Amino acid sequence: MSRTKRKSRTGKGEFGYFTAEKKHRGAVTALLFALPLGIFFAAWFSLKTRMTIWTVGCVVGCLPACRSMVNLIMLLMRKPMDEKLYREIEGHAGDLVMSYEMYMTFYEKSAYIDAFAICGNEVVGFSSDPKIDTDFMAAEAQKIIRKNGYKVNVKILKDLRPYLERLDSMNEHRESLEEGIKFKPDEKYPELSRNEMIKHTILAICL
């Protein structure tokens, strides 16, 4: 009997993440509300009053559901990445470590970023968000990645053609970009390469 491991759903940083996550979080939010509300109405009909300890428990029980609802609303406000754009970028990605469909958030500002390419100390993103402050987002992302021990240079572009050309250049010079960089695998994620750990750090600051 085959024991092939099947992927449950699209993960963060993959194309289609927003669409898959909206469905997942919608189901989770509905379940989180259904449990305390089900208990509340069952107790009400059984005891003929709402003034019980069960009501207090149900109110407290709705707090996780409310938090989940806030996250769901934030997701619903985000449009998924255009498939044509994804195919175009992926066609130039080559062997680079890529991350797609990210909504990066900081205290001061937040923005949607279609893709990041990671190779050595170069992290280059593309955003179709017309309101993005690329300098601010790149600088803040760079600070956090560097605090995690990776001396990268982060740049975010708003024009697709230069971004695709940058991907081609990174692929062409991939070996020289990674040459001489020392890396000790993280004990928590021993299977991840340095480029993948940088991607992991980026995703940690995304919705």
C-alpha positions as CSV (number, residue, x, y, z in Angstrom):
1,M,0.0,0.0,0.0
2,S,1.4,3.4,-1.0
3,R,2.3,5.7,1.9
4,T,2.9,8.8,-0.3
5,K,2.5,12.0,1.7
6,R,-0.1,14.3,0.2
7,K,-0.1,18.0,0.8
8,S,-3.2,19.2,2.6
9,R,-3.3,22.7,1.1
10,T,-1.3,25.5,-0.5
11,G,1.3,26.9,2.0
12,K,2.3,30.4,2.7
13,G,4.6,31.8,0.1
14,E,3.1,29.6,-2.7
15,F,1.0,30.7,-5.6
16,G,-2.7,30.3,-4.7
17,Y,-2.1,30.8,-1.0
18,F,-4.7,33.6,-0.5
19,T,-7.4,31.6,-2.2
20,A,-6.7,28.4,-0.3
21,E,-6.2,30.3,3.0
22,K,-9.5,32.2,2.7
23,K,-11.4,28.9,2.4
24,H,-9.4,27.3,5.3
25,R,-9.7,30.2,7.7
26,G,-13.4,30.7,6.8
27,A,-14.1,27.1,7.8
28,V,-12.0,27.4,11.0
29,T,-13.7,30.7,11.9
30,A,-17.2,29.2,11.4
31,L,-16.2,26.2,13.6
32,L,-14.8,28.5,16.3
33,F,-18.1,30.4,16.5
34,A,-20.3,27.3,16.2
35,L,-18.9,25.6,19.3
36,P,-19.5,28.3,21.9
37,L,-22.8,29.4,20.3
38,G,-24.0,25.8,20.1
39,I,-23.2,25.4,23.8
40,F,-25.0,28.7,24.6
41,F,-28.2,27.9,22.9
42,A,-28.2,24.3,24.2
43,A,-27.9,25.7,27.8
44,W,-30.5,28.3,27.2
45,F,-33.1,25.9,25.9
46,S,-32.2,23.4,28.6
47,L,-32.1,25.8,31.6
48,K,-34.7,28.3,30.3
49,T,-32.4,31.2,31.1
50,R,-29.4,33.0,29.7
51,M,-28.0,34.0,33.1
52,T,-25.8,31.0,33.7
53,I,-22.1,30.2,34.0
54,W,-22.4,28.7,30.5
55,T,-23.1,32.1,29.0
56,V,-19.9,33.5,30.5
57,G,-18.0,30.6,29.2
58,C,-19.5,31.0,25.7
59,V,-18.5,34.7,25.7
60,V,-14.9,33.9,26.6
61,G,-15.1,31.1,24.1
62,C,-15.9,33.5,21.3
63,L,-12.7,35.4,21.7
64,P,-10.6,33.0,19.6
65,A,-13.3,33.1,16.9
66,C,-13.2,36.9,16.9
67,R,-9.5,36.9,16.4
68,S,-9.9,34.4,13.6
69,M,-12.5,36.6,12.1
70,V,-10.2,39.6,12.0
71,N,-7.5,37.6,10.2
72,L,-10.2,36.3,7.8
73,I,-11.4,39.9,7.0
74,M,-7.8,41.0,6.3
75,L,-7.4,38.0,3.9
76,L,-10.7,38.8,2.2
77,M,-9.4,42.3,1.4
78,R,-6.4,40.8,-0.5
79,K,-6.7,39.9,-4.1
80,P,-5.0,36.7,-5.2
81,M,-2.0,36.9,-7.5
82,D,-2.9,37.1,-11.2
83,E,-2.1,33.7,-12.7
84,K,-0.6,35.2,-15.9
85,L,1.8,37.3,-13.8
86,Y,2.8,34.2,-11.8
87,R,3.5,32.2,-14.9
88,E,5.6,35.0,-16.3
89,I,7.7,35.4,-13.2
90,E,8.0,31.7,-12.7
91,G,9.3,31.4,-16.3
92,H,12.3,33.5,-15.2
93,A,12.7,32.1,-11.7
94,G,15.0,29.2,-12.8
95,D,16.7,27.7,-9.7
96,L,16.1,30.6,-7.5
97,V,14.3,30.3,-4.2
98,M,11.0,32.1,-4.7
99,S,8.1,33.2,-2.5
100,Y,4.7,34.4,-3.9
101,E,1.6,36.2,-2.7
102,M,2.7,38.0,0.4
103,Y,1.0,40.7,2.4
104,M,3.9,42.2,4.4
105,T,2.9,44.1,7.6
106,F,4.8,46.5,9.8
107,Y,3.5,48.9,12.5
108,E,3.8,51.9,10.2
109,K,2.8,50.5,6.9
110,S,1.8,47.3,5.0
111,A,1.8,46.3,1.4
112,Y,1.1,43.5,-1.0
113,I,4.2,41.9,-2.7
114,D,3.7,39.5,-5.6
115,A,7.1,37.8,-5.4
116,F,10.5,37.6,-3.8
117,A,13.6,36.0,-5.3
118,I,16.3,34.9,-2.9
119,C,19.9,34.1,-3.8
120,G,22.9,34.5,-1.4
121,N,22.7,38.0,0.0
122,E,20.4,39.3,-2.7
123,V,16.6,39.5,-2.0
124,V,14.7,41.1,-4.8
125,G,10.9,41.6,-4.8
126,F,8.2,42.7,-7.2
127,S,5.0,44.4,-6.2
128,S,2.0,45.3,-8.4
129,D,0.6,47.3,-5.4
130,P,0.3,51.0,-6.7
131,K,0.4,52.3,-3.2
132,I,3.5,50.5,-1.9
133,D,6.3,52.5,-0.5
134,T,9.1,50.2,-1.9
135,D,11.9,52.0,-0.1
136,F,10.3,51.7,3.3
137,M,9.1,48.1,2.9
138,A,12.5,47.0,1.6
139,A,14.4,48.7,4.4
140,E,12.2,47.3,7.1
141,A,12.3,43.8,5.7
142,Q,16.1,44.1,5.4
143,K,16.4,45.1,9.1
144,I,14.4,42.1,10.3
145,I,16.3,39.6,8.1
146,R,19.6,41.0,9.2
147,K,18.6,40.8,12.8
148,N,18.0,37.1,12.2
149,G,21.7,36.7,11.1
150,Y,21.5,37.1,7.3
151,K,23.4,40.0,5.8
152,V,21.1,40.5,2.9
153,N,20.3,43.5,0.6
154,V,16.6,43.8,0.0
155,K,15.2,45.7,-3.0
156,I,11.6,45.8,-4.2
157,L,10.7,46.8,-7.8
158,K,7.4,48.1,-9.2
159,D,8.2,47.5,-12.9
160,L,7.9,44.0,-14.1
161,R,10.4,44.0,-17.0
162,P,13.4,45.1,-14.9
163,Y,12.4,42.5,-12.3
164,L,12.4,39.7,-14.9
165,E,15.7,40.9,-16.1
166,R,17.0,40.9,-12.5
167,L,15.8,37.3,-12.1
168,D,17.7,36.3,-15.3
169,S,20.8,38.0,-14.0
170,M,20.6,36.3,-10.6
171,N,20.2,32.9,-12.3
172,E,23.2,33.6,-14.5
173,H,25.4,34.6,-11.6
174,R,23.8,32.3,-8.9
175,E,27.1,30.5,-8.1
176,S,29.0,33.7,-7.6
177,L,26.2,35.3,-5.5
178,E,26.4,32.3,-3.1
179,E,30.2,31.9,-3.2
180,G,32.0,32.2,0.1
181,I,28.8,32.5,2.3
182,K,29.0,30.3,5.4
183,F,25.9,28.8,6.7
184,K,25.1,26.6,9.7
185,P,21.7,24.9,9.5
186,D,19.2,26.0,12.0
187,E,18.5,23.4,14.7
188,K,14.8,24.0,14.4
189,Y,14.8,23.7,10.6
190,P,17.8,21.5,9.7
191,E,16.3,20.6,6.3
192,L,16.2,24.2,5.1
193,S,19.0,25.8,3.2
194,R,20.2,29.4,3.9
195,N,18.1,30.8,1.0
196,E,15.1,28.9,2.4
197,M,15.7,30.2,5.9
198,I,15.7,33.8,4.5
199,K,12.4,33.0,2.8
200,H,11.1,31.5,6.1
201,T,12.0,34.8,7.9
202,I,10.2,36.9,5.2
203,L,7.1,34.8,5.5
204,A,7.1,35.3,9.3
205,I,6.4,39.0,8.8
206,C,3.6,38.4,6.3
207,L,-0.1,37.8,6.8
